Each structure stands twice: as structure tokens, then as C-alpha cells.
């Protein structure tokens, strides 16, 4: 556990994956398992009745924003939301500190996404309620890493394997991809990992992340082709090129073909690998992302990740607000209706 961050728990901000060790990570995942019937809408819960989530997204988001808001609503809470600078008082020059202090006064917990690294920490410093980091520029995206690892555990368990000793290929934009930075650090809590990295020129993993992982005893290999990266691994984690965060010339230089497709996996003899992606996936031609021709492969887990995000984010809220599992059970009932399409 890093000394820079307090362990995540009741009344605490969630700013970094460095707030976790194996013990509190396991507790969060067990809580995520316990709320599965609520996440799947098989049961209705009102444990957060009267609680208010302030959802502040100053950068475009669909999955993350809706996942956090849906998680809070499933627990019986209410949501107030704002999206983009244009619709914020920050467009009038208000500071992060003032915005945070005001909005946190209306809320019981804040979820914040902001394009500048370190900005969510500024929100937390001025907030009177817990702040959850939903992504700060090229910095961290802790809830994504948590749901990724939660999913990875489940996918590996179904194959009789564990995260300890896992061989994982990470492909794509490793420089600007904050999900990769957070995931590699979080996975480092486990033992004997073997990472194989591939990125286009100019999009290499920041040295500090590689050094962090290696210092904890894990192997990190950098290769020059996707085929080499995916050969023989258990898991493939692909990421899109984050063109919005880079200069035009670099963005254009890395925009061609598929990053990973069925033919590459077939040539590598690894059509059965677990395939993950933090989404969104860029489906435009020559986007240099994960091709949709892998979508019928048995190891595709990208939509399991999005589904599991509800469980993990519900567990994050319950932990930050100090709500016990007993209180959840006492306020949960079977829903009185059934959906016809599921």
C-alpha cells in the first residue's frame, strides 16, 4: 500500500488504485459479488434512500457516467448530474476548489471526471464528502481497473486459473491510456505476473509504470508486433488510440488498419484467449482498435466488463458511505415485476 494514499474505506476518497492491498481489494470484490442480484435487477434495494450523488463529468463519457449513476440508483439513491465545461460554472472562471466545496454541500458523494491529471485530487481536497475518481486526464481511472480485475478473476476462474501467474498482453495506446496505468499497478498486488506490451511508436508505456510493476517482482516484455505479444498469453487487453489527447501528427501517424483482429489471433494460435477492452471501441475504418470480427470468439469479455462495472461501482459507493452488507439485505426485496426481454 502506498504511503501517499490512505486505504480506501468509509468516508475516504477513491483517487488511486494505490489505496488497495490484497485485503481491502478482496473485501470490495466480495461486496460486489453480494450485490449481484441488485445489479441484475433481480431484486430492488433502497439502502441509499435519501442519499444524493453529485455526478460531475467535465469530459465526454457514456459508459462510466451511466454505470456510476445506474449503480447509485440501483441502491435507492438519487443523482444530480452535469456534463461538460460549457454547462458548468467553471466556464465562468470558477475554481475547482469553489466548485467542489459548493457541489459537495449538495451531495453525499461525488463522482468526478476531468481532463487534467491531478484535477480530481483538487476536487477531493476541497470536498466535504467522499470523491470518486472517474478519470483524470492521463492519470488514473481506478474504478475501471477495479472492474477489469474483478472481471479478469471471474474469467480466469471459469478456466481453472488464477490471476497469480497470469500471462497478459496489453496492446495499443499505453502512453495516454490511463486504464492501462491503473490496471497494471492494481494487478501488481498479485504474484508472478508476466506482462507483454505492444504499442505504436510514440505511445509507449510511461517508464514509471513499468518500473513500478518490475519493482514488485513481475516480468515486463516489450515487443514489436501484435502477433508476438498475443502468442501464448492467457489474456489480451486492447486499448484504443486516444487521439483526443495527442498532437495531430502523432494521431494521424497511428491511425491505420486493425490493432487486433481474428486473423492475427489465428496466426498466433490463440483464438481462445480472454479478450478485454475498457471501451469505447472505435469501430470506424482504419481506427487501429479491436476489430468486431472477434466478437463471436469464446474468450470475448468486453461486455462482461461493462456488466460487472455495476457491481463494482455499487460496492465502491457502499464502502465510501460506510453501509454494511446487513443494511443492504434489510432493505432489499424481490422485485414485483419481470422484464420480458432479458
N, C-alpha and C positions, 0 to 999 in steps of 0.2 A: 504494500500500500504506500503510495507517495505521501511524503510529509507535507506536500504543498496543498493537499486537499483533504478535508475532513471526510471520514467514511460516510457514505450515503445512508440516510436513515431518517427518522421522524424529525420534521422541522428543518431538514437540510436541503440546500440547493443540490441539483444534479447538473454539474458542469463538465465533468470529465469521467472517462472510464477508469482513471487512476483512483477513483473513490471506492473501487471494489477490490476485495480479496476473494479467495475461494469461498469463504464462509458466507459473506453477505450476498455474493452472487448466487450461491445455492439457495439462500432464503428467498431472494427475489424470484428465482425460477420456480420454486415450489409454490409461491403465491400465484404466479402466472398460471401454473397448472390448475390450482384450486378454483380460479375464476373462469375456467374454460366454458362451463355451461352458460355463464352470463355473456361471455364474449360471443358464443354461438347463438345467442338469443333463444336458448332452450329454457332459460329462467330469467326472471326480472328482479333487479336489485335496486333498493332505494337507500343504500347506506350513506350516500353523499347528498341526501335530500337537504336542500338549503345551502349547499356549497356552491361557490362560483369559481369557474375557471376563466382567467383572462388569457385569451389566445392572441398573441401578438406576432404576426408574420410580416416582416419588412422585406421579404424576399419571396419570389413565387414558390408555391408549394401546393400540391394536391394531396398526395398520399399521407405525408407526415401530418399536415394540419388536420385533415379529416380523420385520420387514425387517432390522434390525441383527443380531438373533440368527441368522436364517437365513443372512445374509451370512457371519458368523463360522463357522458350522457348515459351510458350503459350502467354506470354505478349510481345513477339517480341525481347527478348534479346538473347545474346549469352552466351555459357558456356565453361569454361575450367575446366578440372577435373583431380584429381589424387586420387588414391585409394591405401591405404596400405603404411606402412613404407618402404617396400622394394623399392618402386618406388619413394621415396621422398629423398630430400637432407638431411632430418633428419636422414636417415640411415648412413650418413657420419658424424654425430655428430653435425649438425647444431641445434641451439637452437630454441625453439618455437618462441621467440621474433624475431629472424632474419628471420625465415621462414614467419611469419606473415607480417612483415614490407615489405619484398620483394614481396610476392604474392598480398598483398593488393594494392601495387603500380600498379599492372596489372589489377585490378578489381574495380568494383563499389560497390560490396557487397560480403562478404564471407559467405559460409555455412561450418561449421566445425564439424566433429565428431572425438572424440579422446577417447581412453580407460581410461584415467586418470581423476578422478574427479578434477574439477577446471582448467583443461588444456585449455578449450575453453575461460575461463576468461583471461588466459595469452595471448591467441591469440588476444583477444579484446583489451587488454591493449597496444599492440604494433601495432595494425592495424590503418590505416588511413581512413578506410571505415567501415560501419556497419558490425558486425559479428553476424551471427545467429547460436545459439547453436543447433546442430543436435544430441546431446547426448554426455555427458562427463562422461564416466565410470558409476559408480553407483549414480552419482549426479542427474542431471535433464535432461529432454527431453521436453522442453516447447512446441515445435510445435506439438508434439504428444498429449500432454494434451489439447492443444487448439482444435485440430481436434476431439479429443474424446468428449470434452464438447460440441462442435458445433454439432456433430452427436447426442449426448445424448439429447440435446434440441429438435432436429428435431424428434427423435423417440418418445420422451415423448409427444410433441405437437400433433403428429398424434394420440395419445391415449387420448387426452384431459387432459394431466397432465403437470406439470411444474417441473423444476429442484428443485425449492424451495419445501421442504418437501419430497424429493425423498428418497426412501429406496434402498440402493445399497450394494450388496455383492461383495467383492473383494477377489479373490481366487488365490493361487499359490505362486510364489516366491515374497514375499513382502519385502524381505531384499535387494536383488540386482536389483529388478525391478524398474528402475528409472521412468518408465512411471507411476507407481502407486504413487510414491512420488510426482511427479508433478501434477498428476490429483487430488489427494486428497487436495492438497494445493489450486489449482485453483478452485475446486468445493466449497471450503470453503467461497468463496465470496458470495455464495447463503445462504439461510436461512433454518434452521430446517432440516438439513440432518441427515440421520441415516445410518451409515456405519456398516456392519458386515464383519469381517475379518476372513479368514481361510488361514493358511499356514502350510506346513510340519514343523516338528521340526527343528530348526536351521535357518529357513527362515522367521522369524517373522519381522513385520514392525519395522523399526528403531523408538525408543521411541520419538525422536524429531518430527517426522511427526505426530504421534498420539497426542502428546502434542499440536502441532500447531493447529490441527483440533479441539480438545476439547476446547482449549482456545478461539475459535471463536464460541462456543456455540453448537457444533454438537455432536451427540452421536456416540461413537465408541464401538462396542461389538466385543470381540474376542471369537470365538467358536472353538470346537474341531473336527467338522466334516463338510464336504461339504454340506451334506443334511440339516444340521441345518442352515448353512449360507444362503442357497438359498431359504429356505421356506418363502414365503410371501413377497419377495422383488420385487421391480419394475424392477431392472436392475442387471445383473450379469456381472462383469468384470473379466475375467480369464487371467492369465499370465503364460507363460511357465517358467520352471525352468532354470535359467541362469547358466548352468553348466560351461560355459567358465570363469565364474567369481569366482568359488569356488574350494576348495580343492577336490581332487579326492574322498576321503572317504565320504564327505558330498554329493557330486554329485551322487555317487552310492547309497547312503542311501535313496535318494529321487527320485529314478527312477523306478517306478512300476505302472502299470495299467493306468487308465484314471483319470485325475483331475476332469473332469466333462463330463458326457455323458447323453444320453436320459433317461436311466433307473433311474439315480439319480434325474433328474428333475421330472420324472413321480412320483417317490416315494414321492417327496416333494410337489407334486401337483402344480407345477409351470412350465408347459410346454410352457406357453405363455410369460414368462419373456423376456425382451430385453437382448440379449446376445452380449457382446462386447469382443474384444481381440485386443491387439496392433499389433499382428503379428510380426515376423513369428510364425506360429503354427507348433510345432514339431509333425509330423504325423507318426513317427516311432513307432513300437510296444513298449509298456511299457514306453512311453516318459513322462507320467504324465502331459498331456496337455489336451486341449479341444478336445474331440472326434469329428470326422467328421459325426457321426450319428445324430448330432443336426442340420446339415446344411439345412434341409428342414423345420425346425421349423419357425413359423411366426415371431418370435422376433429376428432372427439372423441378426445382424447389422455389422458384421466384414468387409464385403466388402463395405458397406456404409461408414465405417470409411476411407477406403483407397481412395474411390472416393472423399469424402469430403476433404481429405488431400490436393488435388489440389487447391480447393477454398481457404482454409485457408492459404496455403503457398503463393498463389498469393497475398492474402491480406497482408501477412507479408512483402513481397517484396515491394508492393506499399506503405505501411506505412513507412518502413525504408527509402525508397528513396524519400518520400515526393511527390508522384504522386497523383494528385487529381482524383476523380471519373469522373469529367468533361473531363479531358485529356484522360481518358480511353475511354469514349464514343466517343470523337472526332476521335480516332484512331482505332475504331472498325467497322468492316463491316461484312455483311453476307458472309460466305464462298462460293466460286464459284463452289464447288463440294460437293457431298454427298457420304458417305461411304455406301457400300451395306450390310455390316454386322454390326449391332448395337443392 
